[in-house]
Amino acid sequence: MSFILAHDLGTSGNKATLFSDQGELIASCTVPYSTHYFNRVWAEQDPNDWWKAVCDSTQQLLSKSKIDSAQIAVVALSGQMMGATCIDSNGNPLRPSIIYCDQRSEKEASGILSKISMEDAYKIIGHRVAAVYPLAKLIWIKNNEPEIFKKTFKTICAKDYINFRLTNVIATDYTDASGTNAFDLNTKNWSNTMLQAADIDGSLFPDIFPSTHVIGEITSEASRASGLKVGTAVCCGGGDGSCATVGVGSVRPGEAYHYLGSSGWIGLTTEKPILDTKMRTMTWAHCVPKYYHPSGSVQTAGAAYNWLKEQICTDELAEAVKRNENVYQLMNELLLQSPPGANGLLFLPYLLGERSPRWNPNARGAFIGLTLTSRKCDMIRSVMEGITYNFAIIVDIFREHIPIDSMTVIGGGAKGRVWLQIMADIFGTKIQRPNFLEEATSMGAAVVGGVGSGIFKDFNVIGQFIRTEETLQPNPENEKAYQKIRPLFDKAYWSLVELFDDLRNV
């Protein structure tokens, strides 16, 4: 029996997972690292922390599973997307990585749009031109840190940096490339048009390969640091969103899913890119060759609910610690004391600006409709509903192109049945909870590695990994109530757009 080692470089830490060649999850462990949030919309991580987490988690996993490293046939990574990690010609990081949620390069994104229209760019890259993408971030470094830019040999994504540390090969895959604002979805190569508009030399971006491509082998240096055997194959891997698409079983056209973590997205698999007329959603390359992965991604999903826990539900947090219980369970019990619609209380979940569907870095969070009769249970429900209303806009956009009658939900937010039912009621669709909720991304990376190394015949093998554990149907009465409230959520946002702009410099 052989094994596949998958790493998932997330926002808060790296998760290492070991799978057998039969699709069995053997063991997993997570090593955390920190994110530096500052200047309101800036967010950075140290690539050396990623590497340490990968090495530590690999060693822990080998010890925990008691598997000989020689039995690991292939290593494959997924990783947070849209980061700008500048490295020199020796592969050394020149500064902290500017990660996906960083919004500092708004001015630079506007500069690109002075050379090409948003509509023309969207047709090439399948995304809006925006501050969250590496192309604008690289221009920011060029403008504000010229000495760093001068030394930059390549700018790469998170999993690409780890692949380099493992193999000494600098490369990326189509999925991560499609999240840079510099990639042409039509030609599957770096876009000369976008690079010229940005005044960035294309040589600063790495060579591109399929996710399944074996880019190299574990070096002796990486072996000493991680405990992996020298010569073990390493696949290129993919961005976390695209790997999760595989891991949730969306490997054929028309299959929709919802990832609900710190950030979150609605995604599906299609044969062609979905180009929304209002450019509210984006399309990525899929890990499965020839397919695409349209999605709509929000900045603060579970992160907004975590903010609620830390800042407002402090009593519940203390009580959970006292009882040794899950604080989210206590919050769910309180939420159920409030009816659908939270007694007229709305929450805008834009705590770190917003990507899809708003594309507004100035957007702010807000409670709207507070009265002297408002209770904590209403606030809890309104936060959960507000996050879900925002996702529902994305669902409706995709429904203009394909029917969505069912949706599989994964991520930490899928653990609570209460939230799943709210999704079913607001989305108006059947919600499915699979057996694995937080392994989908690493599982997708494992399938990528398995296909790339020849262990698996094709991506349909994911059917050996996952199964539906529970299905929730919409409650007709609740669904009707939410249909009346949802337009008010949208109206609340648009009523405050000008104020959000005014608050930018306050």
N, C-alpha and C positions, 0 to 999 in steps of 0.2 A: 504493500500500500504506500502511495506517495501523498504528499500534502502540499497545499497552497497557502502561502502566507500573504495576507492582505493587510495593508495599512491604510487608515483613513485619517488624513490630516485635517482636522476640523478647526473650528474657531477657538474652542477652549482646550483642546488637547488632541493627542494622537491615539487612535484605537487600533490595536494590533489584533488580528483574528486569524485563527488557524482552521482551515477546512480540509477535510479528506477528499480524495479524488472521487468519492461517492456522494459528495454534497453534504456531508455531515459537519456541523459546527463542533469542533473539538474543544476549543478554549479561546478566550479573549481577555484582554486587559487594556486599560487606558492609563496614559500618563499625561497629566495636565501641563499646560504652559500658559503664560499670561499674555494679555493684550494691553497695550498702552493706549488708552483713549484720552485725548486732550484737544485743546482748541475747539471744543464743541463737536466738530465733525471730522477730526483726524483719528486714525486708528492704525497702529503699527505692531508688528511682531518681529522678534529676533529669529532669523532662520537657523541660528545655532541652537535655539531652543527646540525647534522642530527636529533637528538631527539628534539631539540628546534624547528627546522623547521617543523617537523611532528606535534608537539603540537600546534604551532602557526597557521599552515595552517588548522588544524582540527577546531580550534576555529573560525577562520575566515570563514571557509566554513559553519559551523553550523549557524553562524550569518548571513551570506550572503543568505543562502538558506531558513532560518527560519524553518528548519526541526528539530523536537524534536529528540535528540540523542537516545531516546528509540525506534525510528522507524528504526534505523540502525541495520540491521540484522546481518551483518558480515563486518569485516575489512580484506582487503587483500593487500599485498604489492608486488611491483616489485622493483628491486634495481640494481644499477650498480654492475657488476659482477667482479670477480677475485681480489677483495681486500683482504688484510690480516689485520683483526682487532683482536688484541690480548686482551683477557679479563681475569680477575682473577676469582677465584671461586665464587665471589659475582657478577660477571657480569660487573665489572668496567673496562673501557678501560685502558690499561697499557701504551699506547703510541698512537700517531695519527695513523690512518689507512693508510697503504701503498696501494694506489688505483691502479686500473687496468692498467693505462698507465705508471706506474713507472717501470724503466728499471734497477734499481741499482743492481739487483741480477744476473747479467749475469754470474759471476764467480761461483755462487752457482748452477745455471742451468747446467753449464759445469761439475760441480762435480757430479751431478746426472748421467750425460751421461758417466762418467767414469765407472759407475756400470751397466748401461743398455744402449743398442744401441737406437738411435733415432727411428729406424724402429720398434723395439720391443715395445718401449714405446707407439708409435703412435697406434699400434694395440690394446693396452690395453685401453688407455685413449681417443683416437680419436683426440688428439692434439699433437703438438710438445711439447717437454720439453723446456720451455723458461722462461726468467726473469719476464715476465708479470704475471705469475701465482702464486697463494698463496704458493704453496709448496716451490718454490725457495725463495720467500720472507721470509718465516718462517725460512729457513736455514740461510738467511742473518741476521735475528734477533738473532738467536742462536749464530752465529759467531761474531757478532759485538755488540750486546746488551745482553750479557749473563744474567745479572740481570733481565732484562725484560723477557727473555725467561724462566728463572727459575720460575717466578711467573705466567707464562701463563697457564691458565686452558684449554682454548679452543681458536682456531682461527676461526673466522666466517666472513661471508660476510655482506654487509651493511644492507640489509633487515632483516637478522637474528638478528642483534643487536637491531633493532627497535622492532622486534617481542618479543625479550627478555624483552625490556623495557615495552611493552604492557602486556605481559602475565607472565613474570618471568620464561619462558621456553626457554632453549637453544636448538635449532634445526636448521636444514637446509633442503632444498628440493633437489630433484634429479637434477634439472637444474643448480642450483648454485654449487652443488657438482661436477657436470661434468665440471666445469670451474676451478678446483683447481690443475690439474695435478696429483691428488692423487686418482681419482675415476675410477673404472673399468666399462666401458660402457657395458661390456658383463655380468657381475654378478650383476650390479647395487649396488655395495658396495665399500667401501674404498679398494684400491688395496694394498695388502701386498707387492707385488713386487715393486711398486713405493715407498712405505713408507720405505722399507728396503734399496732401492737404495739411498734414501734421508737421511737415518739414523734419521728418525723422528718417534716418537711414535704415533700410530694411535689414541690413546686416546685424542690427541690434537684436533681432528676433531669431530664435533658434530654428533648426531644421524641424520639419513636421512629419510625423509618422502615424499610422493607424494605432489605435489604443492597444491592439493585440500584438504589435510589433515587439519582438525581443530586441531591446536596444543594447544589451550588454550582459555582463556577468559580475557577480560580487568580487570585488578586488580584495587583495590581502589586507589592505588598510581597513576596508569596510568590515571584513571578517573579524579582525581584532576588536573593532569597536562594538559590533553587534552580536557576534557569536554565530553568524551565518557561515556556511561553508563556502570557501573560495570556489568560484566557477558556477555557483547557482545562478540560473537564468533570471533576468529581471525584465518584465514587460513594461512598455511605455506607460500603460495605465490611462486613467482619464480624470477629468474634473469630477468633483463630488456629485454635482447634479446629474451628470450623464451616467456615472456609475450607479447612482441610486435608481435611475430609470431602468437599468438592467436588473438591479437587485430586487426591485419591487415586481419584476415580471413584465414590464412594459417593453417587450422586445419585438412586438408586431404592431403594425399600424392600427390606430384607434384606441389603444389602451391608455386610460388616464389614471393619474395618481396624484396624491397630495403629500408633500413632505412638510412636516411641522416640527421644526427645531427652534434654535435661537432666532434664525431667520427662517424663511419658508418659501415654498413655491408650489404652483400647480403645474404639472408637466404631462406630456403625452408623447407618443411615437407616431410619426407621420412619414409618408414617402416624399413629400415636398415641404419646403419651408412654409410656415403660416405668416403672411405679411399683413398685419392688422392695418386698416386704413388710417387709424389714429396713432399707430406706432406705439401702442401701449404694452405689447408683449414682445418677446424676443425669440429667436430660433438659434439653436446650437447644433453643431454636428453631433451625431449619436455615436456611441461606442460600437453599435452594430453598423457595419459598412453599408453605405447607400441610404441609410435612414437619417431622419432629423429628429431633434428633440425641442419642440416649441415649449416655452414655459413663460410664466409670469411670476416674478420673484419679489418678495417684500423684505424690507430691512429688519423690522422688529416684529416678529411673530411671538414665539415663546419668550423672547427677550422682554417683550412688553408685559407678559403675564408674570415673568420673574420680577420685573420692576414693581409690579403691584404687590407681590409677595414681600419683597424687601422693604418697601416704603409705606404700605398701607396695612398689610396684613401681619403686622409685627406681633400682635397678640396670638394669632393663629400659629405663627412661626414658633413663638416661645412655648405654646401649648403642645405643639407637635414634638418639640425637643423633650419636653417634660414627659410626654406619654410614649416617646420613642415611636411615633407614627409619622406618616407621610403628610407634610403640611398641605400638599395639593388636595389630598382627600378631605381634609378639614375645610378647605376653601370651596371644594365642590359641594359639600354638605350645606354650607352657608349659601352658596349660589342658588340652590334649589328652593330657597325661601323667597326668591324673586321670580316673577313670571316672565315668559318670553317678552322681550322688549324692555326689560329692566325698569318698569314703571316710568317709561319716558326718558330714561337716561341714555345718552349716546357717548361713545368713546372713540376718538380718532387715534389710531395706534401708530402715529408717525413720530416716534421718539428719537429717530436718527435720520431725519429726512425721509425720503421714500424713493424707491425704484418703481417697478411696475405696481399698479397701473397709473400712478400719479406723475412719476418722473419729476419730482420737485424736491431738491435738496433743502429748501427752506421750510418744508412742511414741519409742523410741530404736533405733538400729542395734545389732546384736550378732552376734558369731560364737559358735555353740553347737556343742560337740562337739570342741573342740580337744584334741589329745593330743600326746605327744612324737613321734609318727610323722606328724603333720600336716605337709604341705609347702606351699610357696608355690603350687604348681599347684592344690592342693586349695582354697586360699583364693580363688584367682582363679575357679575353677569355681563355688565355693559362692556368690560374689557374683553371678555371672551367673545362676545357677539361682535364687537367692533373689529377685532382681528379677522373674524370669519366673514363679515360683510365685505371687507377689503378683498379677501380671496374670492368671494363670490363674483366680484366684478370681472376677475380673470376667467372664471368658469364661463360666464356669459359670453365673453369675447370668443373663446374657443368654440362655444356652441353655435356661433355664427358659421363655423366651418365644418364641424363634425358633431354628431350626437354624443352626449355624455350621459349615460344612464346609470353608470356605477363608477365608483372611485375607490381605490385602495389608499389608505392613509397610513403613513409610517412616520417615524421620528418620535422623540420623547413626548410630544403633545398628544400622540395617539394612545397613550397609556390610559387616559381618563375616558371612561364611557360617556360621561356627561358632555364633554366637548365633541365627541364623535356624533352624539345625537343632535347637538346644535348644528353641526356641519350638515347632517342629513336634512334637517329642517330648513336651513338657510339656502343650501345648494339645490334642494329639491331633487336629490339623487340618492341612490342606495350607497351606503358607506360600508366598505369591507376592511376589517382589521386582520392582517396576516399574522402568522406565528412568530415572525421576527419583526420587531419594530425599529430597533436601532442598529441592526446589522445590515440593512439593505445596501448601504453605500459600500461597506467593506465586502459584502457578498457579491455585489456587482463587480468590484475590482477583482475578486477571486475568480469569477466566471471569465472576465477579460483575460486574466492570467492563464486560466485553464484552457481557453480556446487558443490563445497565442502560443502556448507550449505544446499543444496537441493532446492534452489530457482529455479535453471535451471536444466533441465533434462540432458543435455549434452552440449558439446562445440559447436555444430551446432547452438546454440542460437546466436552466433556472427552475423549471418545473419540478426538479428533484429536490430543490432547496426549500421552496415556499408552499404554503397552503393557507387558505382562508380559515381563520379561527372563529370569526363572528361577523354577522351582517346586520346592519341597522337600517331600517326603512324610515322614510320621513313620516313624522306625525302630521297628518293633514291639518289639524287645528293650528298647530304651531307654525307650519309652513305658511298657512294663510295669514297669520299674524305678522310674520317676518316679511311677507311680500308687501305689506302696507308700510312697514318701518324702513325697509331698505332705501327707498328714495330719499328719506330724510337724512340718512347717513351721508349720501352723496351730496345733498343740498348743504349739509353742515360743512363739509370740506370746502366746497366752492365759495361759500359765504365768507370763509376765513382766509382764502388764498392771499388777498391783498395785505391782510394783517400779518400773515406769516412772513411776507416780504419785508414789512416794516420792522418786525422783530429781529430780523437777521443781524442788525448791528447794535442791538440793545444789550 
